[in-house]
Every structure is written in structure tokens, then in C-alpha cells.
Amino acid sequence: MMKTQILKKIAFVSILLLLIVISNGQFSVFFAIWISTAMLLFVVRRFKRWKGFLIAFLVIAIGYYVGFDVTPLPFIIPIIITLIFSLFASLPYLIDSFFSKKRNSILNTLIFPCSAVLAEFAYHQFNLYGTWGHFAYTQQSQYVLLQSISIFGMGYITFLITWFASIVNWIYEQRNEWNNVKKGILIYGLVFGLTLIYGGYRVQFQKPTSETIRVASISALDNLKMFEVNFNALNEEETKNDAKINFREKASKLNQNLFDRSIKEAKSGAKIVFWAEGNGLILKEDENELYKRAGQIASEQNIYLGLGISVIDPTNSKPLENKFVLFDQTGKKAIDYWKNIAIPGSEAEISNVKKTGILKTETSFGTIASAICFDLDFPNYLKQTKGSDILLAPSNDWKEIDPLHTNMAKFRAIEQGFNLIRQTSFGLSIGSDYTGKVISEMDHFTDNGKVLITQLPTKGTKTIYSIIGDTFIIFCFILFILTVVVLKRKKVEI
């Protein structure tokens, strides 16, 4: 009998682990995360407190590592990140175990989701990779459901998933009490139903109705890109002259091609043209000449021209300036933005970061703002886009995070209410409106032209989230405290 129970638990954990891996590795397999979370809670509750916590930790760690080991980092770094993430993610299961004697109360179902939201929020406050691994991203394909983050932020999605797990387990434990089962179904169904009703209303009646503008976003052709730059050769006395000649020759061909294609798109009717992250290349000493040329083209073509540019300063210990410079229709600089958050590791080691914050410019097409790639993984930072109608996001990915990283960017559009274009070298480029609806897309690996054309709405919207921020996290904290107090009082009365 004992062996049979052990085998059942092993089989159950094996199925659970498979679901966790699938749901973490495939953002499109959205419902697996709901089921696996409910199953994990069920399994953990069948063990003593610390054994259950260890099982939760191990299952989450394996699933996270398999699903999200996509960064080009030394072997030990993903392991450290996985261990820290899994510790925070498994804490709600441990907290839940301290209330095992009050599981008959419907209030008990709030302990697990509130603690999950708080633990996740705490983790992402110091996570160097921003919101990577957030529960909400597993739901990227659920267009109607995601509209709720325009009010409450991503923590609300985490709450719905983990509360579902808690409610399902409560219903199972109350399966012989039909009145209680109906109560659980009714309460959760009401909240979830209202969430979907709001989402349906927003996508149907609050969708963009403004005029659109033609935007052409461009990535450099692979055969012209310089994938490696020898910074030492550009700085050493013996080699720098020859190295600079070679660098300028290749960079000139690259930049001229980008300019030529920009002019072509302007003549085809584009009013905004911009390049993907770091696709243009220039030495620091030649930077002003490049800008002079860009300003002239913007003026002559009567367009907004944005350069995603890698400025190389070999004399600096951190020689890379990752910038986005936007010129208006008169040829003047409208935005001179530096990537504010460099990816930890090889990029951060060479990046000279200037904290410009989000920059905006007022145009006849609405308020335009910009941010570069990894910046968009930090919702707190993107709060600076409040009031923007359009966000231009030059980006650069790699195959292992395509299209995952681009799908994450849509969340910022829904939260802050701007229309988005993310032009991505070595990834998926998209144009989306402020509901997250994809208007246009271009896959770098299959599209030879490397140009995305988008008819983008010119008017954004004011979202509740852009006003109240992460108030839902505070609500969860208060709800958690009140629930604990009420449950403890009930215990005393008994």
C-alpha cells in the first residue's frame, strides 16, 4: 500500500513537471500554467511542510531553467538566477502550509494568490533582468484577458492564475459540500467573468479610432553588418590608423545603405522612418557628420528619421554608446536617447550608459517617445512614457528569444496606452496598437527586405494603470494581512 502511494506521488510529480516545462518554454501554451499551478499546490499539500516546500522549489527550478535558459551567459549565471527565482516562487506554497487547519474557509483561498503576487513583485524589484519570467507573460496570446493589465498591471494576471489554483483545490476538498462548491465557483467565476467582460468591452469599444500614419522601420542587411568590432585595435597607436580606415570603409557602406533605404521608404509615403537597435555604426569622432547627413535627409524628405546607432569611442573604457537619435522634419534633433538599461554581462561591460530617461517629442502625429529593447522589460521605467501616443522601440534579439521578447513588449503598450513599433534585428518586428493588437509584423529570419511597414494609429489612450501604477500590489498586501487576521481570530474562537 505504501509503495503504491509513493508511486502515485512520483507519477503525479512527473506529469506536473512536464506541464511546468511546457508552460514555461512555450508562451503560447497558456492554460498549462493554470493547470500545473493547481496541480503543484495539490501535491505540495500532500506532504509535510518542508518536504512540500522542497518539492515546489525543485519543480519550479527545473521548469524555469529548461524554459528560460535563453541568455548568452556563463553556465553558472542561469543556475544562480534559477535558484533565486525558484526560492521566491516557492515561498507562497510554504506560506500556504501555515494555514492548513483553516482550509474549510473560503477566505483561505486568498492566502496563496496574495502571497504569490507579493513574492513575485518583490523578486522583480531587484532582478537584473527586469520582468523576465513573470507569470503574466505566459498569457501573451490571451488578447481579451490581457486588457486587465491596463488597470491593475501584470500582478493581476498572477493573482487570477494562483487564485484559480487555490479555488480548484478548495472545491476538491469541499466536493461533498455542494453549497460550498457552488460558492467557490460563483465567486471566482464572477471575478473572472467581469475581467473578460471588461477586456471584451475594451477591445471592441475602446480600440483606436484615430487617423493612422505610415511608419517604415528598417533593419540592416546581414551581409553589411559588422558583427564584431576590435576596440583595442582602434585604440592602440600601432594599429589604430589602419583599423579606423577599415572600420570607416565598412561602416560607410552600412550607413549609406540604411540612408538609401530610408529615402526609398520616404518616397513611398512613410512619414516616420527609423532603424533597429545599433544598426548604424560610427566612430565617436565622426558622429556629428553622420547626424548632419541624417538631418539633411529628414529635412529634404519631410520625415521624422530615427537612427538606431552604435557610436564607438575606443578611448573610453566602455566604448559603446547605444543610442536612438530622432530628427524632425526640419532636420533638427528631436530626441537624443541613450539606452538606459544595458543587458547584464557582455553588453553592460562595454556600454557607456547615460541616464537620459524616456524622451518625448510633440509632433503633428501625436507625442512620440522612444526606448531601446531591454528598457521595455522594466515596467517601472516605462511609466515615464505616460501621455505618449507612439513609442518607437529599436531592438536587437537573438533566435532563442524570438518571438518571446517581442511579445513581452506588447504588455507595455497595454499598460501605458501607447501605440508601439518594435523594430527587431534577429527577431520578430511588430507594430501594435495600445490594446496589444498586432497590426504588422516582420520576421528577420524569413524576410529578405528587412523593412516593416505599419499604418500606426496616431492617438494613444490614458490607462488607469498609468495613473495608479502598482496599487494592486498594495491591495494584495492589505488583503493578505486582513485575511490572516480574520483566519487567526477564527482559530482563537474555535
N, C-alpha and C positions, 0 to 999 in steps of 0.2 A: 504493500500500500504506500509506504514511504517513498519507495523508488518510483512508483507511478506518479506521485505528486511532484517529485523532483524533475522527472522527465517532462511533465506538463509545463512546469515553470520554465525549463530550458527552451522548450519548443515555443512557448509564448514570447519569451525574450528574443528569440531568434527572428520570429515574424516581426516583432516590434522594431528590432534593429534594422531589418530590411526596409521597413516603411520609413524610418528616420533617415536612412541613407538616401532613399529615393526622393523624399520630400526636400531634403537639403540640397541634393545635387541637381534637381530639376525644378526650377521655379514654376514651371507650367503645371506640375503635378500638385495642384493647390490643396486638394482635400486630404491628401495623405498626411499632411501635418496636423490636421484636426483629429483624424483617427489615431495617429501614432501618439499624440499628446494624451488623449483619453486612455489609450492602452497603457502607456507608461505610468500614468497615475494609478491605474488599476493594479498594475504589477507591483509598484513600489509599496502600495498599501497592504500587500500580502506578506511583506517582510517586516522584521523588526526595524526600528527607526534608522539606525546607522547602516544596516545592510541595504535597506531600501534606498537610502541616500547614495550609497556607493554604486548601486545598480543604475540609478538615474544618471549619476556622473559619468559612468563608463559608457552607457548607451548614447548619451548626448555627445560625449567626446568623440566616439568613433564616427557617429553620423556627421558631426561638424567637420572633422578632419577630412573625411572622404569627400564631402560635398563642397567644401570651401578652400581646399588647399590649391589655390589658383594663383598665388602670388609668387613672383620670381625671387624668392628669398632663400637664404641658407636654411638647410634642413631643420635646424633646431628652432628657428623662429616660428614657423607654423605650429610646431608642437607646443611651444610656450603659450602662444595665442589660444590654441585649442584648450589647454588646461585652465587658463584663466576664464575663458568664455564658459566652459562647462561647469566650473565652480559656481559662477553666478547663476547660470541657467538651471542648475540642480538645487539651488537654495530653496525655491518655492516648494519643492517636494519634501524637503526637510521641515520647513515651517508648517506645512500641512499636517505632518505627523504629530505635531504637538496638540492638535485639536481633534484627535481621533475619537475621543469619547463623546463628542458633540456632533457626530455626523448625521444624526437624525434631523437636525435643524437645517432648514433651507438657507439660513444665514451662513452656515458653514461653507456653502459653495462659493462664497466670496473671498475666503481666505487665500485659496490657491491663485485665482486670477489677479487679485490686488498685489500679492507678493511677487508674482511673475512680472507684472508691469513695472513695479518699483525696482526689482533686481535688474531687469533689462535696462531700464533707464540709467541706473547707477553705473552699470558696466560701460554703456556707450558714452558716458561723460568723460572717461579717461582713455577709452580705446583709441589708439593712434590711427586706426583705420575707419574712424567715424562710425557709420551705422551698418557697416558690413556685418551680415549675419543676423540682422533684425528679423524677427518673426514676420513682420508685416510684408516684407519683400517676397515671401512665399506666395502671396496672394496677388501678384502683379497682373495676372490675367483676369482678375475679377473686377471688371470695369465699374459695375454698379456699386459693389461693396466698398471700393476704394474711395468713393466720394466722401465717405465719412471722415477721412483724414483732413478734409478741408475745414472741419470743425474741431475735431479732437486730436489730430495728429496720429502718428503711427502706433502710439501706445494703445489706442482704442482697438486696433486690429488684434494686437496681442491679447487684450482683455477678452475680446469675443472668442478667440480660439481657446484660451485657457479656461474661460468660464464654461464653454461648451464641454470641455473635458471634465470639469468638476460637476456640471449638471448631469452629464451622462452617467457618471459614477454614482451620483446621488439617486438618480432614477433606478439604477440597477439595485442599489441597496434598499430602495423603497418599493421594490417590484411587487410586493404583496400588499402594499397600501395604495390602492388605485387613486384615492383622493390626493395623496401626496405626489404621485406620479403626474397627475393632471396639473397640479400646482407648478411643478418644475417645468413641464413642457410649456405651460401658459406663460410663465414669467420670462423664460428665455426666448420663447417664440415671439412674444410681444416686443422685446428689445431688438431682437434680430430683424423682425419684420419691419419695425419703424426705421431701422437702419437702411434696409433695402428700399423702402418707400421713399426715403429722403434721396437715396442715390439715384433711383429712377426719375424722381422729380428733377433733380439737378441736371442729369444728362439730357433730359427731354425739354425742360423749360428754362434752364439757366445756361444752356450751351451758347457759345459765341455767335453773335448775330452781326458783328461789326464788319466793315469792309476788310478785304484781305490785301496783302502786299506780297509781291513776288520776291522771294529770297533765294539766292543761289549760294550754297555753301560748298566749298571745294577742298578736296584732299590732294596732296602732292602725288604725282605718279611714282610708283615704286621704283622704276628704273632711274629716276632722278634724285631720289632721296639719299642723303648721306647718313648711314646708319651708325657710324662711329666717327668721333672727332678726337684726334690726338692732341689733347690740351698741352701736354709737355712739349711736343714738337713746335707748337705755335708760340711757346714762351721762351724756349732756350735760344741763346744767342746764335749758336752754330746752325740751328735748323729752322729758325722762325721765318726767315725770308722766303725760303723755298716752300715751307709749309703754308705760308699765307698765300703765296701765288697759287698753289694747288687748291687751297680752300676756296679762294675767291673765284677761281675758274668754275668749280663745281657748284658753288652757291649761286653764282650769277646765272647759270643755266636753269637751276631750280627756281629761283625767284622770278626770272623772266617768263618762264612757263606759267607760273602762277598768275603773274600780271596779265599775260596774254589771254589766259582762260577767263580771268576776271572781266576783262574788256569785252570778250565774246559774250559772256552772260549779261553784262550791262546792255549791250546792243540788242540782246534778245528780250529785254524788258525788265530785268531784275533791278530793284531799287536798293536792295541791300545785298552785298556780296562779301563773304568772309571766308578765311582759310581755317583749316583744322589746327589743333594744338601743335605749336612748334614746327609747322610745316615749312615756313620760310626760315632762312638761315643767313646770319650776317655777323661779321666781326663787330665788336663794340665801336671801333674807330670808324667803321663805315655805316653805322646805324642811321645817322642823320641824312645821309644821301638816299638811303632806302626810303625813309619817311618822306623826303622831298618828292621822290618819284611817286609814291603812293598818294600823296596829297594832290599831285598834279592829275593823276588818273581819276581820282574821286571827283575833282572839280570838272574836268573835261567830260566825264561820263554822267555827271549829275547823279551820283550814287553815294551811299554810305559804304565805304570799303574798310573791312576789318582784316588786319594781318595777325594770324597766329604765328608768332615769330620766336625763334630761338636766337637770342643775342649772346654771342660768345666773347667773353672777356678773359683771355688766357692769363692776364696778370693778376687776376683775383684767385684766391684760394678756392672759392666756389665760383667757377667760371660761367655757369649757365644762368641767364635771365630768361625765364619763361613768361612771355608777355602776349597780351592782346591789345593791339592799338587800332582804334577805330577813327577813321577820318570822315568828316561830314561832307555835304555836297559843295561846300566852298573850298574844300581841301585842308581845313583846319582839324587838328586833333580834337576829337570829342571825348574819347576815352583812352587812357594810357594805363592799362591794368596789368599788374603782375600777379602771377599765380600765387595765391596766399598760403596754400597748404600743399607742400611737397610730399610725395609718397615716401614713407619711411624706407630707408635702405639706400639703394644706389642713386635714386633721384635726389633725395634730401642731401646726400653727401656732396653733390656738385651744384645744388641750386642756391643762388643768391636770392633770397626772398625779401621782398619789400612789401610791408603790410599796408597796402592801399585801401583795403576793404572793398566792398562792392561799389562799383562806379556806375553812374547813370547819366544819360543824356536825354534831353527833351527834343523830340522831333515832330514833324508833321504826321508821322506814323505812330505816335504814342511815345511813351517813355521806354527807352532801350537800356538794358543793363547787361553786364557780362560777368561770367565766371568761367574758370577753366577746369574741366574734367573732374579731378579728385575733390575740388572745392565743393562740388554738388553732393558729396556723400556726408556733408555736415549740415543738417537742417538748421541748427542754431546760427551758423554763419549765414545761411541763405535767407534768414529773416531780414537781412539788410536789403533784400530786393523788394521789400514791401512797397506797393504802389507802382511797380514796373508792369508794363504791358507785354514786353518782349524780353526774353533772355537769350542771348547768343552765347553758346557754350562750346567753344572749340575744345576738342578732346582727342585722346590718343589711347587706345586699348591694346590688348593682345588676344589671340584667338581663344584662350582658355576662359576669358571672362566675357566673351561675345555670345549672346546679346545681354547677358545678365546685368552688366554695368550700365548699359543704356536704359534698360527697363527701370533701374533704380532712380534714374534722373527724372522720370515721369512723376514720381512721388513729390518732388519739389514743386513741379508745376501745379499739381493739385493743391498742395498745402498753401502756396503763396499766391496762386491765382494769376500767374503769367503764362503766356504762350511761349513755347520752347523750341529752339532748334539746337540739337546736339550733333555737330559735325565731327565724326569719329574716324580717324585713321586706324586701320587694323581692327575694325569693329563695325557695329551697326549704327548708322546715322539715321536720325529721325527728326521730323517736325511734328509737334503735338500741340493741341490747344490746352487750355487750363483745366479741362476735365480729364486730361490724360489720354484723350482720343488721338491716335496716330493718324496724321494727315499725309505724311510722306515718309519713305524710308529708302535707304540705300546700303547694301552690304558691300563693304570694302573688298571682300574676298571674291565676289562674283561680278562686281560692276567695274568694267574697264574704264569708264569715263571719269569715275571718282567725283561726280557732281550730283548734289541733291537739290532738286527744285521744289520749293514749298510755297503754296499760297497760304500765308500765315495771317490769322486774324490780328488786327492792329489794336484791339482793345482787350485788356485783361479784366480781372474782376477782383473785388475785395472779398477775401475769405474771413470767416470767423477765426480760423486758426492764426491768420496773420495778425489778428488783433489780440487774442487771448493767449497765444503761444501754448505752452505745455501745461495749461491749467488742469487738464485731465489727469496729469500725474499727481498734482496736489489733491485732486478729488479722490484718487485711488488711495493716497496716503491717509486721508481723513476717514474714508470708508473702511479701510483696514483697521484703523485704531478703534473706531466705533463698533465694528463687528467683533473685535477681540474683547472689548469691554462688555458688550451685551452677552457674549458667549460665556465669559468668565462669571458674570453675575448669575446667569442661569445655573452654572455649575455650583455656585455657592448656595443658591436656593434649594437645589436638589440635595 
